[in-house]
Amino acid sequence: MPSFDIVSELDKHELQNAVDQANKEVTTRYDFKGTDSGFDLNGNTVTLKTESDFQLNQMYDILVQKANRRGIDVKCMDVKDPDVQLKSAKQVIEMREGLDAPLAKKIIKAIKDSKLKVQAANQGDSVRVTGKKRDDLQQVMQLLRGMEDLEMPLQFNNFRD
């Protein structure tokens, strides 16, 4: 019986490359000369450090641009409130991955409401979809790609015939 998994994964290697490219751009830009500005990656957490709130916003834009070029969706970024003091500004961005329970329920409900002849089951941090026909599974993929209100990027893997 054909099946596939719906997941939300983060490519950590591409994230590292995006942070490295953003650091390189910040060190070469004129408006950041003389400041101790930079990005710091620790696990799934990116920390932005600079001197002012304005520069923090510019650094965030640089990170988003580099991440998009590397195929990292901005939806997986959980931006925390900036910590701005007199001569320093810091902001933490958590990179989320995996499907949490409310999002998995939302996906399963959308699949069941579509009246396609498939079954969807929550597998922890993924959703497994099984059906008798390969075409039904491809229709589920199209349905989920068309949904605008999902707060995480989705990938479809482990497709089996």
N, C-alpha and C positions, 0 to 999 in steps of 0.2 A: 504494500500500500504506500503510495508516494507521500512524502512529508518534507517539511522544512522548518527551520527555527527562525523566529523573529528575535533579534538581539539588538542591543545598543552598546557597541564597543568603541573604545578609544585606542587609536594607534599611538602608543607611547613613544615609539621611535620618531614618528612624524611630529609629535608634540615637542620632543627634544630639539628636532631640527628647526621648528618654527621659533622656539624660544632663543636658540642660538642665532638665527637670522635677525630676530628682533633686537637682541643685544648688540649685534654687529652694526645695525642701522643706528641705534641710539648713540653708540660711541663715535660714529662718523658724522652725525648731524651737528650743524653749527649751533643750533638753539639749545643743545645739551652740553656744549663745551664748558668745562670747569665744574660741572655738577657731578655728583657721585650717583648717577642714575643707572639702573639696570634691572634685569629680570632674573629671578631666581626660581628654579624648578626643583621641587622636592616632592617626589611621588606624583600625585595628581594635583598638586597645589602650585600655582604660579604666583609669586610675590613680586609686585612692582614697587620699586623704591626710587624716589627722586626728591626734589626740594619743594615743589609747589603743586597745587591742585591742577593748575592749567597743564603743567608738564605731565602729570599723572593721566589726564584725559588724552593727551597726545600719545603717550606710551600705550594706553589701552587700544587706541586706534591702530597703532603699529602692530600690536600683537594680533588683533583681529584680522588685519590684512595678511599677515604672514601665515596665520592659521588657516585662513580660507584658501590661500594658494597651496597649502599642503594637504588640503582635503579634510580638515577638521571643521566640523559644523559648529557655528557659534551657539546653537541651542544647548550644547552640552556644557557651556560655561555658566557657572553660578557665581556672579560677581557680588562680592561683599561690599559693605560700605567702606569708603576710604577713611584712613586715620591721618588727618592733616593736623600738623602742629606748626610751630613757628618757622623752623627751617628744615622740616622734613615732612614728607608725605609717603604713605604706604598704603597699598591696596592688595587684598588677597583675592585670587580667583580660583575657585575649586572646579576641577574638570570632572564632571559626572559621567558615569557609565553604568550600564545595567538597567534593567527595567524594574522599577519599584512596583509595589502591589497595586496602587491606584491606576497607574498607567497600563499595567497588564490587564486589569479588569476592563478598562476603557477599550483596549484593543480587542479583547475577546467579545465584548458587547457589540462593537462595530461589525465584527465578523459574523456574529449570530444574527444581527439585524439585517445583514445583506442577503439572507436566505440562500446562501450558497451551500452546496452539499459537502461541507467540510466540518471537521471538529477542531476546536482550539482548546489547548490545555496549558495552564500556567506551570512552568518548570523552574520556579525560583526566580532567576534573573533573566529568563527567556520565556517565550511562548512557542509551543510546538503546534503546528497546524498539519493535520492529516486529512486526506481525501482519497476518493477512488480514482479521480481523473487528474492528470497533470494540468489540464486547462483550468480547472476550478482553483487550483493552488496559484496559478498565475493571475487569475482574476482577483484573488485575495491580495496578492502583492500590489496590483494596480490600485485596488481600493485603498490600501494603507499608504501608498505613495501619494495619493490624491488628498489624504486627510491633512488639513492645514492646522488643526488645533492640537497636534501632538507636541509636547514640550521637549522631546528628545529625538535625535536622529535615529532612524531605524536601519538595520542591515538584515539581509535575508541570507542565511547560510545553512550548511548541512542539508542541502537539497538531495533527497534520495528518491529513486524510482522504485 
